[in-house]
Amino acid sequence: METPAPLQAVAYLLLTLGVILFFTPFVVMVINSLKTEGELLRNPTGLIPQELTFDNYLQWFQDLNIQQFFMTSLIVATVTVAGNVVFCSMVGYAMAKMEFPGKKLLFALVMLTLMVPGTVTFVPLFVLVSKLGLVNTLPGLFLPFLVTPLGVFLMRQFMMGIPNELLEAARLDGAKEVRLFFTVVLPLCGAPIATLSILTFLMSWNNFLWPLVAAQSEATYTLPIALTLFSKGQEATNYGLLLAGAVLVITPIVILFLFLQRYFVQSVVSAGVK
């Protein structure tokens, strides 16, 4: 049954308005990052800068050494994503396709941890990292997040849909569980892996509270910490510098999403079909 033309027109109009409302703050942020500080304070809503300037960006690259903070964030986010893809997939596979004592109890515990706010475990986690001597180190920034309950749940739910007959056929051909996992199961999990990668990268890249306490020197500052600390002057916040830094922070996220959006949409659609 086809949707009537007037309803299609209304739907397209509402979607267009939604897109405009969604992108307007980002467009305003980019435009204001190209203004001088004086013009930004005088006319923050102007759509065309009277004096176009890239000084805010140059200050980040030349004076504040944003490359160092970018590399730190990139290393932490990349290792966190890789750890979640490997370990969450392994745990998800075990819970979906293997039988062992306490399996249901273990999955119930994973589901319970999804309902526990991160602030509850924040202090015990910091004490543990401190006891291990990992404060102010890169491992201290990514080790606590190499496995997440959301990742385990996501991979387990997808792997439940993999036919058991396919796995049994591989076992009959002599494939052991490790080989079966890496050569048969993982290649089928492109969509959930892409989804998990995007969600994990977003979580790690935008993480502020944990690096704020775990990183105690510029050598281990991530981008959100540097953005907060260096955009504040002695008397007031440098909004142009802050907005330019925000543009630099969100750019890798946009690029990653554009690169993996096809798999992300495929994962959402497959979940809806199931």
SEGU-519898 format. One line per 8 residues: their letters; for each residue x, y, z of N, C-alpha, C, O. Coordinates in steps of 0.1 Angstrom, whole numbers, plus 5000, padded with zeros to 4 digits. Layout:
<nodes>
a = X/Y/Z/X/Y/Z/X/Y/Z/X/Y/Z | ...
</nodes>
This chain:
<nodes>
metpaplq = 5008/4988/5000/5000/5000/5000/5009/5012/5000/5017/5014/5009 | 5007/5021/4990/5015/5033/4989/5010/5044/4998/4998/5045/5001 | 5020/5052/5003/5016/5063/5012/5011/5074/5003/5017/5078/4993 | 5000/5081/5007/4995/5092/4999/5005/5103/4998/5013/5105/5007 | 5004/5110/4987/5014/5121/4984/5014/5132/4994/5025/5136/4998 | 5002/5136/4999/5003/5147/5010/5010/5142/5022/5017/5150/5029 | 5008/5129/5026/5015/5124/5038/5030/5123/5036/5038/5126/5045 | 5034/5120/5023/5048/5120/5020/5054/5133/5021/5065/5135/5026
avaylllt = 5047/5143/5016/5052/5157/5016/5054/5162/5031/5064/5168/5034 | 5044/5159/5039/5045/5162/5053/5057/5156/5060/5064/5162/5068 | 5059/5143/5057/5070/5135/5063/5083/5141/5058/5092/5143/5067 | 5085/5144/5045/5097/5150/5040/5099/5164/5047/5111/5168/5050 | 5089/5172/5048/5090/5185/5055/5095/5184/5069/5103/5191/5073 | 5089/5174/5077/5093/5172/5091/5107/5168/5092/5115/5172/5100 | 5111/5158/5082/5125/5154/5082/5135/5165/5079/5145/5166/5085 | 5131/5173/5070/5139/5185/5066/5141/5194/5078/5152/5199/5080
lgvilfft = 5130/5197/5084/5131/5206/5096/5139/5200/5107/5147/5207/5114 | 5138/5186/5109/5146/5180/5119/5161/5180/5116/5169/5183/5125 | 5164/5179/5103/5178/5179/5099/5184/5194/5101/5195/5195/5106 | 5176/5204/5097/5180/5217/5099/5182/5220/5114/5193/5226/5118 | 5173/5216/5122/5174/5219/5137/5187/5211/5143/5193/5216/5152 | 5189/5199/5137/5201/5192/5142/5214/5198/5138/5223/5198/5147 | 5215/5203/5126/5228/5207/5121/5230/5222/5124/5242/5227/5123 | 5220/5230/5128/5222/5244/5130/5232/5247/5141/5241/5256/5139
pfvvmvin = 5232/5240/5153/5243/5243/5163/5257/5240/5158/5266/5248/5161 | 5259/5230/5149/5272/5227/5144/5276/5238/5134/5288/5241/5134 | 5267/5242/5126/5271/5253/5116/5274/5266/5123/5284/5272/5120 | 5266/5269/5134/5269/5281/5141/5283/5280/5148/5290/5290/5150 | 5286/5268/5153/5299/5266/5160/5310/5268/5151/5320/5274/5154 | 5309/5262/5138/5320/5264/5129/5322/5279/5125/5333/5284/5124 | 5310/5286/5122/5311/5300/5118/5317/5308/5129/5326/5317/5127 | 5313/5306/5142/5318/5314/5153/5333/5311/5156/5340/5320/5161
slktegel = 5337/5299/5152/5351/5296/5155/5360/5304/5145/5373/5305/5147 | 5355/5309/5134/5362/5317/5124/5361/5332/5127/5366/5340/5118 | 5355/5336/5138/5354/5350/5141/5365/5354/5151/5371/5346/5158 | 5368/5367/5152/5377/5372/5162/5369/5372/5175/5357/5371/5176 | 5377/5372/5186/5370/5372/5199/5361/5384/5202/5350/5382/5207 | 5365/5396/5197/5357/5407/5199/5344/5406/5191/5333/5410/5196 | 5345/5402/5178/5332/5400/5170/5324/5390/5176/5311/5391/5176 | 5329/5379/5181/5322/5368/5187/5314/5373/5199/5302/5369/5201
lrnptgli = 5320/5381/5207/5313/5386/5219/5302/5397/5215/5292/5398/5221 | 5305/5405/5204/5295/5415/5200/5283/5409/5192/5272/5413/5194 | 5286/5399/5184/5276/5394/5175/5277/5379/5174/5282/5374/5164 | 5273/5371/5184/5275/5357/5184/5266/5350/5174/5268/5338/5171 | 5255/5356/5170/5245/5350/5161/5247/5353/5147/5239/5348/5138 | 5257/5361/5143/5259/5365/5129/5263/5353/5121/5272/5346/5125 | 5257/5351/5109/5260/5340/5101/5272/5342/5092/5278/5332/5087 | 5276/5355/5090/5287/5358/5081/5298/5366/5089/5295/5377/5093
pqeltfdn = 5310/5360/5091/5320/5368/5099/5324/5380/5092/5327/5380/5080 | 5325/5391/5099/5329/5404/5093/5344/5403/5090/5349/5409/5080 | 5351/5396/5098/5366/5395/5096/5369/5380/5098/5371/5375/5109 | 5371/5373/5087/5374/5359/5087/5388/5356/5092/5397/5362/5087 | 5389/5348/5102/5402/5345/5108/5404/5330/5112/5394/5324/5116 | 5416/5325/5110/5419/5312/5114/5428/5312/5126/5435/5302/5129 | 5429/5323/5133/5438/5324/5144/5435/5315/5156/5444/5309/5162 | 5422/5312/5158/5419/5302/5168/5424/5288/5166/5429/5282/5175
ylqwfqdl = 5424/5284/5153/5429/5271/5149/5444/5271/5150/5451/5262/5154 | 5450/5282/5145/5465/5283/5145/5470/5283/5159/5481/5277/5162 | 5463/5289/5168/5467/5289/5182/5467/5275/5188/5476/5271/5196 | 5458/5267/5184/5457/5253/5189/5469/5245/5184/5475/5237/5191 | 5473/5247/5171/5483/5239/5165/5497/5245/5168/5507/5237/5170 | 5499/5258/5169/5512/5264/5171/5515/5266/5185/5527/5263/5190 | 5506/5271/5193/5509/5275/5207/5505/5264/5217/5512/5262/5227 | 5495/5257/5215/5489/5247/5225/5493/5233/5222/5489/5224/5229
niqqffmt = 5499/5230/5210/5504/5217/5207/5493/5207/5207/5493/5196/5214 | 5482/5209/5200/5470/5200/5200/5474/5187/5194/5467/5177/5197 | 5484/5186/5186/5488/5173/5180/5491/5163/5191/5487/5151/5189 | 5497/5167/5202/5500/5158/5212/5488/5152/5219/5487/5140/5221 | 5478/5161/5222/5466/5157/5228/5457/5148/5218/5451/5139/5222 | 5458/5152/5205/5451/5144/5195/5456/5130/5195/5449/5120/5194 | 5470/5128/5195/5475/5115/5194/5472/5107/5207/5470/5095/5206 | 5472/5113/5218/5468/5106/5231/5454/5101/5230/5451/5090/5233
slivatvt = 5445/5110/5226/5431/5106/5225/5429/5095/5214/5422/5085/5216 | 5437/5096/5203/5436/5086/5193/5441/5072/5197/5435/5062/5194 | 5452/5072/5204/5458/5060/5210/5448/5053/5219/5445/5041/5218 | 5443/5061/5229/5434/5056/5239/5421/5051/5232/5416/5040/5236 | 5415/5058/5223/5403/5054/5216/5405/5042/5208/5397/5033/5207 | 5416/5041/5200/5419/5030/5192/5421/5017/5199/5415/5007/5196 | 5429/5018/5210/5431/5006/5218/5418/5002/5225/5415/4990/5226 | 5410/5011/5230/5397/5008/5236/5388/5001/5226/5381/4991/5230
vagnvvfc = 5387/5006/5214/5378/5000/5204/5383/4986/5200/5375/4977/5200 | 5396/4984/5198/5402/4971/5195/5399/4961/5206/5395/4950/5204 | 5401/4966/5219/5398/4957/5230/5384/4953/5231/5381/4941/5233 | 5375/4962/5229/5360/4959/5229/5356/4949/5218/5348/4940/5220 | 5362/4952/5206/5358/4943/5194/5363/4929/5197/5355/4920/5194 | 5375/4927/5202/5380/4914/5204/5374/4907/5216/5368/4896/5215 | 5374/4914/5228/5370/4907/5240/5355/4906/5241/5350/4896/5246 | 5348/4917/5237/5333/4916/5238/5328/4905/5228/5318/4899/5231
smvgyama = 5335/4904/5216/5331/4894/5207/5333/4880/5213/5325/4871/5211 | 5344/4878/5219/5347/4865/5225/5337/4861/5236/5332/4850/5236 | 5334/4871/5245/5324/4868/5255/5311/4866/5249/5303/4857/5254 | 5307/4874/5240/5294/4873/5233/5293/4859/5226/5282/4853/5227 | 5303/4855/5220/5303/4842/5213/5301/4830/5223/5294/4821/5221 | 5309/4831/5235/5307/4821/5245/5293/4820/5251/5288/4810/5253 | 5287/4832/5253/5274/4832/5258/5263/4828/5248/5252/4824/5252 | 5266/4830/5235/5256/4827/5225/5257/4813/5220/5246/4807/5218
kmefpgkk = 5269/4807/5219/5270/4794/5212/5277/4783/5220/5279/4772/5215 | 5281/4786/5232/5288/4776/5240/5280/4773/5253/5273/4782/5258 | 5281/4761/5258/5274/4757/5270/5284/4755/5281/5294/4747/5279 | 5282/4761/5292/5291/4759/5304/5283/4762/5317/5273/4770/5316 | 5287/4757/5328/5280/4759/5341/5280/4774/5344/5290/4781/5343 | 5268/4779/5349/5267/4793/5353/5265/4803/5341/5267/4815/5343 | 5263/4798/5329/5261/4807/5318/5250/4817/5320/5252/4829/5317 | 5238/4812/5324/5227/4821/5325/5230/4831/5337/5226/4843/5336
llfalvml = 5236/4827/5347/5239/4836/5358/5249/4847/5354/5248/4858/5357 | 5259/4843/5346/5269/4852/5341/5262/4862/5332/5266/4874/5333 | 5254/4858/5323/5247/4868/5315/5238/4877/5323/5237/4889/5319 | 5231/4872/5333/5223/4880/5342/5232/4891/5349/5227/4902/5350 | 5244/4887/5353/5253/4897/5359/5257/4908/5349/5258/4920/5352 | 5259/4904/5336/5262/4914/5326/5251/4923/5324/5253/4935/5323 | 5239/4918/5324/5227/4927/5322/5225/4936/5334/5221/4948/5333 | 5229/4931/5346/5227/4939/5358/5237/4951/5358/5234/4962/5362
tlmvpgtv = 5249/4948/5353/5260/4959/5352/5255/4970/5343/5260/4982/5344 | 5247/4967/5333/5241/4978/5324/5233/4988/5332/5232/4999/5327 | 5227/4983/5343/5219/4992/5351/5226/5000/5362/5220/5008/5369 | 5239/4997/5363/5247/5003/5374/5253/5016/5368/5260/5016/5359 | 5250/5028/5374/5256/5040/5369/5271/5040/5370/5276/5035/5380 | 5278/5046/5361/5292/5046/5361/5298/5054/5373/5309/5050/5377 | 5291/5063/5378/5296/5071/5390/5297/5062/5402/5304/5065/5411 | 5289/5051/5403/5289/5042/5414/5303/5035/5415/5308/5033/5426
tfvplfvl = 5308/5031/5404/5321/5024/5403/5333/5033/5401/5344/5028/5400 | 5331/5046/5400/5342/5055/5397/5353/5055/5407/5364/5053/5404 | 5349/5057/5420/5359/5057/5431/5366/5044/5432/5378/5044/5433 | 5359/5032/5434/5366/5020/5435/5375/5017/5423/5386/5012/5424 | 5371/5021/5411/5379/5019/5399/5392/5028/5400/5403/5023/5396 | 5391/5040/5405/5403/5049/5406/5412/5043/5417/5424/5043/5415 | 5407/5038/5428/5415/5032/5438/5423/5020/5433/5434/5018/5435 | 5416/5012/5425/5422/5000/5419/5434/5004/5409/5445/4999/5410
vsklglvn = 5431/5014/5401/5441/5019/5391/5453/5025/5399/5464/5023/5395 | 5450/5032/5409/5460/5038/5417/5469/5028/5424/5481/5029/5425 | 5463/5017/5429/5470/5006/5436/5480/4999/5426/5490/4994/5430 | 5475/4999/5413/5484/4992/5403/5494/5002/5397/5502/4997/5389 | 5494/5014/5402/5504/5024/5397/5502/5028/5383/5512/5032/5376 | 5490/5029/5379/5487/5032/5365/5481/5046/5364/5477/5050/5353 | 5480/5054/5375/5476/5068/5374/5486/5076/5366/5498/5074/5367 | 5480/5085/5357/5489/5093/5348/5497/5085/5338/5508/5089/5335
tlpglflp = 5491/5074/5334/5497/5066/5323/5487/5063/5312/5475/5064/5315 | 5491/5060/5300/5481/5057/5290/5474/5044/5293/5461/5044/5291 | 5480/5033/5298/5472/5021/5302/5461/5025/5312/5451/5019/5312 | 5464/5034/5321/5454/5037/5331/5442/5044/5325/5431/5044/5331 | 5443/5050/5313/5432/5056/5306/5423/5046/5298/5411/5048/5297 | 5429/5035/5293/5421/5026/5285/5419/5013/5291/5409/5006/5287 | 5427/5008/5300/5425/4994/5305/5411/4992/5312/5405/4982/5310 | 5406/5002/5320/5393/5000/5326/5381/4998/5316/5370/4995/5320
flvtplgv = 5383/5002/5304/5372/5002/5294/5374/4992/5282/5368/4994/5272 | 5383/4982/5284/5385/4973/5273/5374/4964/5270/5373/4958/5260 | 5365/4962/5280/5353/4953/5279/5342/4961/5285/5343/4966/5296 | 5331/4962/5278/5319/4969/5283/5307/4959/5283/5306/4951/5273 | 5298/4960/5292/5286/4951/5292/5277/4954/5280/5271/4945/5274 | 5276/4966/5275/5269/4969/5263/5274/4962/5251/5267/4957/5243 | 5288/4962/5250/5294/4955/5239/5291/4940/5239/5289/4934/5229 | 5292/4934/5251/5290/4920/5253/5275/4917/5249/5273/4907/5242
flmrqfmm = 5266/4925/5253/5252/4922/5250/5249/4924/5235/5242/4916/5229 | 5255/4934/5229/5253/4936/5215/5258/4925/5207/5251/4920/5198 | 5271/4920/5209/5276/4909/5202/5269/4896/5204/5267/4888/5195 | 5265/4894/5217/5258/4881/5220/5245/4880/5213/5241/4870/5207 | 5237/4892/5212/5224/4891/5206/5226/4889/5191/5217/4882/5185 | 5236/4894/5185/5238/4892/5170/5242/4878/5168/5237/4871/5158 | 5251/4873/5176/5257/4859/5173/5246/4848/5176/5247/4837/5171 | 5236/4852/5184/5225/4842/5186/5218/4839/5173/5212/4828/5171
gipnelle = 5219/4848/5163/5212/4846/5150/5221/4838/5140/5216/4835/5129 | 5233/4835/5143/5242/4827/5134/5237/4813/5135/5236/4807/5146 | 5235/4806/5123/5230/4792/5123/5239/4783/5130/5251/4783/5127 | 5235/4774/5139/5243/4764/5145/5248/4754/5135/5259/4748/5137 | 5240/4752/5124/5245/4742/5114/5258/4747/5107/5266/4739/5104 | 5259/4760/5106/5272/4765/5100/5284/4762/5108/5294/4759/5104 | 5282/4764/5121/5293/4761/5131/5296/4746/5132/5308/4742/5132 | 5285/4738/5132/5288/4724/5132/5295/4719/5120/5303/4710/5120
aarldgak = 5292/4725/5108/5298/4721/5096/5313/4724/5096/5322/4717/5092 | 5316/4736/5102/5331/4740/5104/5338/4730/5114/5349/4727/5112 | 5331/4726/5124/5337/4717/5134/5339/4703/5127/5350/4697/5130 | 5330/4699/5119/5332/4686/5112/5344/4687/5103/5350/4676/5100 | 5347/4699/5098/5358/4700/5089/5372/4701/5097/5382/4703/5091 | 5370/4700/5110/5383/4700/5118/5386/4714/5124/5397/4715/5130 | 5378/4724/5123/5381/4737/5129/5379/4737/5144/5368/4733/5149 | 5389/4741/5151/5388/4743/5166/5381/4756/5169/5378/4764/5160
evrlfftv = 5377/4758/5182/5369/4769/5185/5376/4783/5182/5369/4792/5178 | 5389/4783/5185/5396/4796/5182/5395/4799/5167/5392/4810/5163 | 5399/4789/5159/5398/4791/5144/5384/4794/5140/5382/4802/5131 | 5375/4787/5145/5361/4788/5142/5356/4803/5145/5349/4809/5137 | 5361/4808/5156/5357/4822/5160/5362/4832/5150/5355/4841/5146 | 5375/4831/5147/5382/4841/5139/5379/4840/5124/5379/4850/5117 | 5377/4828/5119/5375/4826/5105/5361/4825/5100/5358/4827/5088 | 5352/4821/5109/5338/4819/5106/5328/4829/5112/5321/4836/5105
vlplcgap = 5330/4831/5125/5320/4839/5133/5323/4854/5130/5314/4862/5126 | 5335/4859/5133/5338/4873/5131/5335/4878/5118/5330/4889/5117 | 5339/4871/5107/5336/4877/5093/5321/4879/5091/5317/4887/5083 | 5312/4873/5099/5298/4874/5097/5293/4886/5106/5281/4890/5105 | 5301/4892/5114/5297/4902/5124/5301/4916/5120/5304/4924/5129 | 5302/4919/5107/5306/4932/5103/5297/4943/5108/5302/4953/5113 | 5284/4941/5107/5275/4952/5111/5276/4955/5126/5277/4966/5130 | 5275/4944/5135/5276/4947/5149/5290/4952/5154/5291/4960/5163
iatlsilt = 5300/4948/5147/5314/4953/5150/5315/4967/5147/5321/4975/5154 | 5309/4971/5135/5309/4986/5131/5301/4994/5141/5306/5005/5145 | 5290/4989/5146/5282/4996/5156/5289/4997/5169/5290/5008/5175 | 5295/4986/5173/5303/4986/5186/5315/4995/5185/5318/5002/5194 | 5321/4996/5173/5333/5005/5171/5329/5019/5172/5336/5027/5179 | 5318/5023/5166/5313/5037/5167/5309/5041/5181/5314/5051/5186 | 5302/5032/5188/5297/5035/5201/5309/5036/5211/5310/5045/5219 | 5319/5027/5209/5330/5027/5218/5339/5039/5215/5344/5045/5225
flmswnnf = 5341/5042/5203/5350/5053/5199/5344/5066/5205/5351/5075/5210 | 5331/5068/5203/5324/5079/5209/5326/5080/5224/5329/5091/5229 | 5324/5069/5231/5325/5069/5245/5339/5073/5249/5341/5081/5258 | 5349/5067/5243/5363/5070/5247/5368/5084/5242/5374/5091/5250 | 5364/5088/5230/5369/5101/5225/5363/5112/5233/5370/5122/5235 | 5350/5111/5238/5344/5121/5245/5345/5120/5260/5340/5128/5268 | 5351/5110/5265/5352/5107/5279/5360/5119/5286/5371/5122/5282 | 5354/5125/5296/5359/5136/5302/5363/5134/5317/5374/5137/5322
lwplvaaq = 5353/5128/5324/5355/5126/5339/5367/5117/5343/5375/5121/5351 | 5368/5106/5336/5379/5097/5339/5392/5102/5336/5401/5102/5345 | 5395/5107/5324/5408/5113/5321/5411/5125/5330/5423/5129/5333 | 5400/5132/5335/5403/5144/5343/5410/5140/5356/5418/5148/5361 | 5407/5128/5362/5413/5124/5374/5425/5115/5372/5434/5114/5380 | 5424/5107/5361/5435/5097/5358/5447/5103/5351/5458/5098/5352 | 5445/5114/5343/5456/5121/5336/5460/5133/5344/5452/5143/5346 | 5472/5134/5350/5476/5145/5359/5487/5153/5353/5493/5161/5361
seatytlp = 5491/5151/5340/5501/5160/5334/5497/5161/5319/5489/5154/5314 | 5503/5171/5313/5500/5174/5299/5504/5162/5290/5498/5160/5279 | 5513/5154/5294/5517/5142/5286/5506/5132/5284/5506/5125/5274 | 5496/5132/5293/5485/5122/5292/5472/5129/5291/5462/5122/5292 | 5472/5142/5288/5459/5149/5286/5453/5144/5273/5459/5143/5263 | 5440/5142/5273/5432/5139/5261/5426/5152/5256/5427/5162/5263 | 5420/5151/5244/5415/5164/5238/5404/5171/5247/5405/5183/5248 | 5394/5163/5252/5384/5171/5261/5390/5178/5273/5386/5189/5276
ialtlfsk = 5401/5172/5279/5407/5178/5290/5415/5191/5285/5414/5201/5291 | 5422/5190/5275/5429/5201/5269/5420/5212/5265/5423/5224/5267 | 5409/5208/5259/5399/5218/5254/5393/5226/5266/5391/5238/5265 | 5391/5220/5277/5386/5226/5289/5396/5235/5296/5393/5246/5299 | 5408/5230/5297/5418/5237/5305/5424/5249/5298/5426/5259/5304 | 5427/5247/5285/5434/5257/5278/5425/5268/5271/5431/5278/5267 | 5412/5266/5271/5403/5277/5266/5399/5287/5276/5393/5296/5273 | 5403/5284/5289/5400/5293/5300/5412/5302/5303/5423/5298/5306
gqeatnyg = 5410/5315/5301/5420/5325/5304/5420/5328/5319/5413/5322/5327 | 5428/5338/5323/5429/5342/5337/5416/5349/5341/5413/5348/5353 | 5410/5356/5332/5398/5364/5336/5385/5359/5330/5375/5360/5336 | 5386/5353/5318/5374/5348/5311/5377/5337/5302/5389/5335/5298 | 5367/5331/5297/5368/5320/5287/5370/5325/5273/5363/5335/5269 | 5380/5320/5266/5382/5324/5252/5373/5315/5244/5376/5304/5240 | 5361/5321/5240/5351/5313/5233/5355/5309/5219/5351/5299/5215 | 5362/5318/5212/5367/5314/5199/5376/5303/5199/5375/5294/5191
lllagavl = 5385/5302/5209/5394/5291/5210/5387/5279/5214/5390/5268/5210 | 5377/5280/5223/5369/5269/5227/5361/5263/5216/5360/5251/5214 | 5355/5271/5207/5347/5266/5196/5356/5260/5186/5352/5249/5180 | 5368/5266/5183/5377/5259/5173/5381/5246/5178/5382/5236/5171 | 5384/5245/5191/5388/5232/5197/5377/5222/5196/5379/5210/5193 | 5364/5226/5198/5353/5217/5197/5351/5212/5183/5348/5200/5181 | 5354/5221/5173/5353/5216/5159/5364/5205/5156/5361/5195/5150 | 5376/5208/5161/5386/5198/5160/5383/5185/5167/5387/5174/5162
vitpivil = 5376/5185/5178/5373/5173/5185/5362/5165/5178/5364/5153/5178 | 5352/5171/5172/5341/5164/5167/5344/5159/5152/5338/5150/5147 | 5354/5165/5146/5357/5161/5132/5361/5147/5130/5355/5140/5121 | 5369/5141/5138/5372/5126/5137/5360/5118/5139/5358/5107/5133 | 5351/5122/5148/5338/5114/5150/5330/5114/5138/5324/5104/5134 | 5328/5126/5131/5320/5127/5119/5326/5118/5108/5319/5111/5101 | 5339/5119/5107/5346/5111/5096/5344/5096/5099/5341/5088/5089 | 5345/5091/5111/5343/5077/5115/5329/5073/5112/5327/5062/5106
flflqryf = 5319/5081/5115/5305/5078/5113/5302/5077/5098/5295/5068/5094 | 5307/5086/5090/5305/5086/5076/5311/5074/5070/5306/5068/5060 | 5322/5069/5075/5329/5058/5070/5322/5045/5073/5322/5035/5065 | 5316/5044/5085/5309/5032/5090/5294/5032/5090/5288/5023/5095 | 5288/5043/5085/5274/5045/5086/5266/5033/5079/5255/5030/5084 | 5271/5028/5068/5264/5018/5061/5263/5005/5070/5252/4999/5070 | 5273/5002/5077/5273/4990/5086/5264/4993/5098/5257/4984/5103 | 5264/5006/5103/5256/5009/5114/5242/5008/5111/5234/5002/5119
vqsvvsag = 5238/5013/5100/5224/5013/5096/5220/4998/5093/5209/4994/5097 | 5229/4990/5087/5226/4976/5085/5223/4969/5098/5215/4960/5099 | 5231/4972/5109/5230/4966/5122/5216/4969/5128/5209/4961/5134 | 5212/4982/5127/5199/4987/5132/5188/4980/5125/5178/4976/5132 | 5189/4979/5112/5178/4973/5104/5177/4958/5107/5166/4953/5109 | 5188/4951/5108/5188/4937/5112/5182/4934/5125/5175/4924/5128 | 5185/4943/5135/5180/4942/5148/5165/4944/5148/5157/4937/5155 | 5160/4953/5140/5146/4956/5139/5138/4944/5132/5127/4941/5136
vk = 5145/4938/5122/5138/4926/5116/5137/4915/5125/5127/4908/5125 | 5148/4913/5134/5147/4902/5143/5136/4904/5154/5134/4896/5163
</nodes>
